[in-house]
Amino acid sequence: MEHSIEHTHHAGSVKLFLYVWFWLLGLTGVEVFLAYEQLGVKLMLTLLMGLSIIKASLIIAYFMHLRYERRSLALMLMPALVFVVMMLFVVFPDSLRLLHMRPQ
């Protein structure tokens, strides 16, 4: 006896994906612009890391279709995201130490 279970997968429209893609393109443009600005190292790294987290969230949500999955799957992946962000903050101070070691 076979049971046919239909999984309804709601995918976004092409218009939605283009909208998200343009946002990603705009955020990348902001990152490139910031690379040419003379900002402090701490501010620059904080801004770039924040923008990267926003871009990663958009990619995961829309292009990896996590937004359309069950909430339990998203909640299962949250500890991994928290771990990655914590690891970023672990190595973040080392980047400042290396900056001060660079010969001027």
N, C-alpha and C positions, 0 to 999 in steps of 0.2 A: 504494500500500500504506500504510494508516494504522496507526499503532501507538498503542494506547490505553495511556496511562500514568496510573495512578491515584495521586493524591497523597493520602496519609492525613494528615488534619489533626486532631490531637487537641486539642480545645477543652476547657476546664475546665467543670465543672458549675455550675449556678446557685448551689449551696451554696458552692462555692469563691469565686465572684465576690462573693457577699454577704459572705463572711468577709473578703475583701480590702477590700471597700467599707467595712465597719465599721472595719477598721484605719485606712483613710484618713480616715474620719470622726473616729476617736479622735485621730489625729495632728494633724488640723486643730484639734480642741478643745484639744489641748496648745499649739498655736501661738497660739490666741486667748488662752488663759490666760496664756501667757508675755508676751503684748503688754501685759497689765495689771500685770505684776510690775515692780518697780523693780530690775532687774538692770543690771549694767554694760553699756555699749554693745558692747564687744568680745564679751563672753559672750553677750549677746542675739543679735547677728548670727551668731555661730558656731553657736549652738543652732538658730536659725531656718534657716540655710543647711543644716545637717546634716539637720534634719527634712524640708526641701524635697527634698533629694537622695534620701532614703529614700522619700518619697512619689512622686517622679518614677520611681524604680526600680520600685516596685510597679505604677504605671500602665503603664509601658512593658512590664513583664514579663507582666502579666495582661490588661489591657484592650486593649493593642495586640498581644497574642498573641505577643510575642517569645520568651516562655518555651517556646513550642511549636514554634518554628522550628529550623532546623538551627543547629548551633553556629557554622558558618562565617559565617552572617548576623550573629549576635550579635558575633562577633569583628571583623567588618567595621565594625560601628557603634561599637565601643569607642573608636577614635581620636577620633570626634566627641564622645563623652562626656568624654573626657580634655580635649579642647580647650575645651569649654564650662566645665568646672570650673576650668581654668587661667584662662580669661577672667574668671570670677567673682572669682578671687583677684587678678587684675590691677586690677579696679575696686573691690575691697573697701577698700583703703586710702583711696581717694578719698572714700568715704562717711564715714570718720572725719575727713578734712580738712574736709569740708562741715559736719560737726557742730560743729567748733571755730570755724568762720566765722559760725555762727548767733549773732545778738545775744542776750545773756542778760538 
